[in-house]
Amino acid sequence: MKYDIISILGPTAIGKTKVAIMLAKRIGGEVISADSRQVYRRMDIGTGKDLAEYTIDGQEIPYHLIDIVEPGTEFNLFEYQQAFLNSYSKIKDSGNVPILCGGTGMYIDAVINGYNLVRVERDDTLRAGLADKSDDELSGMLAALKPLHNSTDTIDRERLIRAIEIAVHAGDEIPAKDRFPKFNTQIFGLKLDRTILKERINVRLKERLNNGMVEEIESLLEQGVTPQQLEFYGLEYRLVTQYIIGQLNYNDMYQKLREAIYQFARRQEKWFRKMERKGTVINWLDTKEKDAAQLVETICGFLFHNLKR
């Protein structure tokens, strides 16, 4: 295969995973997840792991970076990059093709465009200096150190201090040996008319609720994962938790969640457009009236045509 990595990206509910799995079967590949929540164990329905799909005609397709950390623990972009490199090396050593698949734009971008991130160890001197500051003061410090693209760093005090710690050391020089490698990557993006995508989101949300998503989140709470930790994961975990603890009724939870997923899909699309503006080439495939098998045929035709050139 000419490429180091084949990447499949797109918004939520568009069918990326099935395409990646079928492509892996066709070309001898293994799937590396690029989903910021599928790394957590026992968060299955809400993150859409669909692990049964990884078996096709009795053949199990290997997957990576799913179920690797416990819920409630921090897993950051640097750790994702290191985990990716480990999985990538194993796949290449086996002679198979790495297929990066997911919708977390920052994870995909960090691999494809090689973000150079520094490992930041705990800085006890810095932490001592922050100990007496209020949460509002800490939030102000963080905002002054880096752009705040979302509010996840400010949910609790420990995350806030850790975010400041990372931002303070972000300018540290990275030795050449520790810089993230460059990969020759072919990227395929799945797209769909927004109205149809909304319909798919509605259907999938109802299926997940009917298939035990509320019970899954109740179980996580019973196991000691706090409501605050679950809210950090957003979308299903935030709003279903609010329903479970009595802050929302079922109908309000459903309506808010459906709208939140619509907005999430739009943010994903916006991120991919930003990648393109910065020079990333994405080969877009319209999934309307095409099933996964047809999309795989299109991808293979593109790959093998370019391989002959």
C-alpha positions in Angstrom: 0.0 0.0 0.0 1.3 3.4 -1.0 0.0 5.3 2.0 1.1 5.1 5.7 -2.4 5.7 6.9 -5.9 5.7 5.3 -8.3 8.0 7.2 -12.1 8.0 7.3 -13.7 11.0 8.9 -17.1 12.7 9.0 -19.8 13.9 11.3 -21.6 11.7 13.9 -24.2 9.1 12.7 -22.9 9.1 9.1 -21.6 5.5 9.1 -17.8 6.0 9.3 -17.2 2.9 11.4 -18.9 0.5 9.1 -17.1 1.8 6.1 -13.7 1.6 7.9 -14.3 -1.9 9.0 -15.4 -3.1 5.6 -12.4 -1.3 4.1 -10.1 -3.0 6.6 -11.5 -6.4 5.6 -11.0 -5.6 1.9 -7.4 -4.3 2.1 -6.0 -6.1 5.2 -6.3 -3.3 7.6 -6.8 -2.6 11.3 -8.9 0.3 12.6 -7.6 2.9 15.0 -10.4 4.9 16.6 -10.2 8.7 16.6 -13.0 9.2 19.1 -12.3 11.1 22.3 -14.9 9.1 24.3 -14.5 5.6 22.9 -11.2 5.3 24.8 -13.3 4.9 28.0 -14.3 1.5 29.2 -18.0 0.7 30.0 -19.1 3.8 28.0 -20.4 1.8 25.1 -23.9 2.7 24.0 -23.5 6.5 24.5 -20.3 6.6 22.5 -21.5 4.3 19.8 -18.7 1.7 19.9 -20.8 -0.9 18.0 -18.2 -3.5 18.7 -20.3 -6.3 17.1 -19.7 -4.6 13.8 -16.0 -5.5 13.9 -16.9 -9.1 13.1 -17.7 -9.6 9.4 -18.5 -13.0 8.0 -16.9 -14.6 11.0 -13.7 -12.6 10.6 -12.8 -10.3 13.5 -11.3 -7.0 12.4 -8.7 -5.7 14.9 -9.4 -2.3 16.5 -7.3 0.0 18.6 -7.7 2.9 21.1 -11.1 1.7 22.3 -11.6 0.7 26.0 -8.1 1.7 27.1 -8.8 3.9 30.2 -11.3 4.1 33.1 -14.2 6.5 33.1 -13.4 9.6 35.2 -9.7 9.6 34.4 -8.1 12.3 32.3 -7.0 11.3 28.8 -5.5 14.2 26.8 -4.3 14.9 23.3 -0.7 14.1 24.1 -1.6 10.7 25.5 -3.8 10.0 22.4 -0.8 10.7 20.1 1.4 8.4 22.1 -1.2 5.7 22.1 -1.7 6.2 18.4 2.0 5.7 17.7 2.1 2.5 19.7 -0.9 1.1 17.8 0.4 2.3 14.4 3.8 0.5 15.0 2.0 -2.8 16.0 -0.1 -2.7 12.8 2.8 -1.9 10.6 4.8 -4.7 12.2 2.0 -7.1 11.4 2.0 -6.1 7.8 -1.5 -4.6 7.9 -2.8 -1.2 6.9 -3.6 1.4 9.6 -7.1 2.9 9.1 -7.8 5.9 11.3 -11.5 6.4 11.8 -13.5 8.9 13.8 -15.1 12.2 14.2 -13.0 13.9 16.9 -11.4 16.5 14.6 -8.6 17.5 17.0 -7.5 13.9 17.4 -7.4 13.4 13.6 -5.7 16.7 13.0 -3.1 16.0 15.6 -2.1 12.7 13.8 -2.5 13.8 10.2 -0.7 17.2 10.6 1.6 16.1 13.4 1.0 18.3 16.3 4.2 18.6 18.3 3.1 18.4 22.0 5.3 18.4 25.0 4.8 16.0 27.9 4.0 18.2 30.9 4.9 16.8 34.3 3.3 17.9 37.5 4.7 21.3 38.6 4.4 21.5 42.4 5.9 25.0 42.5 3.4 26.3 40.1 0.5 24.5 41.9 1.5 26.0 45.2 1.3 29.5 43.7 -2.2 28.7 42.4 -3.5 27.2 45.6 -5.0 30.4 47.1 -6.6 31.7 43.9 -10.3 31.5 43.3 -11.8 29.5 40.4 -12.7 32.7 38.7 -9.1 33.9 39.0 -7.8 30.6 37.6 -10.2 30.8 34.7 -8.9 34.3 33.9 -5.3 33.1 34.0 -6.1 30.2 31.7 -7.9 32.5 29.2 -4.9 34.7 29.2 -2.6 31.8 28.4 -4.5 30.2 25.6 -7.7 30.5 23.5 -10.6 28.8 25.2 -12.4 26.8 22.4 -14.7 25.1 24.9 -15.5 25.0 28.6 -14.2 21.5 29.5 -11.0 22.8 31.0 -13.0 24.9 33.5 -15.4 22.3 34.8 -13.6 21.6 38.0 -10.6 23.1 39.9 -8.3 20.2 39.3 -8.8 20.2 35.5 -8.4 24.0 35.6 -5.0 23.9 37.4 -3.8 21.1 35.1 -4.9 23.1 32.0 -2.8 26.1 33.3 0.1 23.8 34.0 0.0 22.6 30.4 -0.4 26.0 28.9 2.5 27.5 30.9 4.8 24.7 29.6 3.4 24.6 26.1 6.3 26.7 24.7 9.0 24.3 26.0 11.4 23.2 23.2 10.6 19.7 22.0 13.7 17.6 21.2 13.9 16.4 17.6 13.6 12.8 18.7 10.3 13.5 20.4 8.6 15.4 17.6 5.6 13.7 16.1 6.4 11.9 12.8 4.9 12.9 9.4 2.7 10.4 7.7 1.7 9.9 4.1 -2.1 9.9 4.6 -5.0 9.5 2.2 -8.1 11.0 3.7 -11.7 10.3 2.8 -14.6 12.3 4.3 -18.2 11.2 4.4 -20.8 13.8 3.8 -24.6 13.8 3.7 -27.4 16.4 3.2 -28.0 17.9 6.6 -31.7 17.1 6.7 -31.0 13.4 6.1 -28.2 13.4 8.6 -30.7 14.9 11.2 -33.1 12.0 10.5 -30.2 9.5 11.1 -29.4 11.2 14.3 -33.0 11.0 15.5 -33.2 7.3 14.6 -29.9 6.4 16.3 -30.7 8.4 19.4 -34.1 6.6 19.9 -32.3 3.2 19.3 -29.7 4.0 21.9 -32.3 5.1 24.5 -34.3 2.0 23.8 -31.2 -0.3 24.0 -30.1 0.7 27.5 -28.2 4.0 27.4 -29.9 5.3 30.5 -29.2 2.1 32.3 -25.5 2.3 31.2 -25.1 5.7 32.7 -27.0 4.7 35.9 -24.5 1.9 36.2 -21.5 4.2 35.8 -22.9 6.4 38.6 -23.4 3.3 40.8 -19.8 2.4 40.2 -18.6 5.7 41.6 -18.2 7.9 38.5 -19.5 11.3 39.7 -22.2 13.3 37.8 -19.6 16.0 37.3 -17.2 13.6 35.7 -20.0 12.3 33.4 -21.0 15.8 32.5 -17.5 16.5 31.3 -18.0 13.9 28.5 -20.9 16.0 27.1 -23.8 15.1 25.0 -25.5 11.9 26.1 -23.5 11.6 29.3 -24.2 15.2 30.4 -27.9 15.3 29.6 -28.9 11.7 30.6 -27.1 12.3 33.9 -29.1 15.4 34.5 -32.3 13.3 33.8 -31.1 10.6 36.2 -30.4 13.0 39.1 -33.7 14.7 38.5 -32.6 18.0 36.9 -34.5 17.2 33.7 -37.6 15.3 32.8 -37.4 12.6 30.1 -39.0 14.7 27.3 -36.8 17.7 28.0 -33.7 15.5 28.1 -34.6 14.0 24.8 -35.3 17.3 23.1 -32.1 18.9 24.4 -30.0 15.9 23.6 -31.3 15.7 20.0 -30.5 19.4 19.5 -27.1 19.1 21.1 -26.1 16.3 18.8 -27.2 18.4 15.8 -25.0 21.2 17.0 -22.1 18.7 17.6 -22.4 17.5 14.0 -22.1 21.0 12.8 -19.1 21.7 14.9 -17.4 18.5 13.5 -18.1 19.7 9.9 -16.7 23.2 10.8 -13.5 21.6 12.2 -13.0 19.5 9.0 -13.5 22.7 6.9 -10.8 24.4 9.0 -8.4 21.5 8.3 -9.0 22.0 4.6 -8.4 25.8 4.8 -5.0 24.9 6.4 -4.1 22.7 3.5 -5.4 19.2 4.4 -6.8 17.4 1.3 -10.0 15.5 2.1 -11.6 13.4 -0.6 -15.3 13.9 0.1 -17.8 11.1 -0.7 -21.5 11.8 -0.7 -23.2 8.9 1.2 -26.7 9.6 -0.1 -28.2 6.5 -1.7 -24.9 4.6 -1.2 -24.3 1.9 1.3 -21.0 1.1 3.0 -20.1 -1.6 0.4 -20.4 0.9 -2.4 -18.4 3.5 -0.6 -15.6 1.0 0.0 -15.6 0.2 -3.7 -15.2 3.9 -4.5 -12.4 4.2 -1.9 -10.6 1.2 -3.2 -10.9 2.4 -6.8 -9.3 5.7 -5.8 -6.5 4.0 -3.8 -5.5 1.5 -6.4 -5.8 4.0 -9.3 -3.3 6.3 -7.4 -1.1 3.3 -6.6 -0.5 2.7 -10.3 0.4 6.3 -11.1 
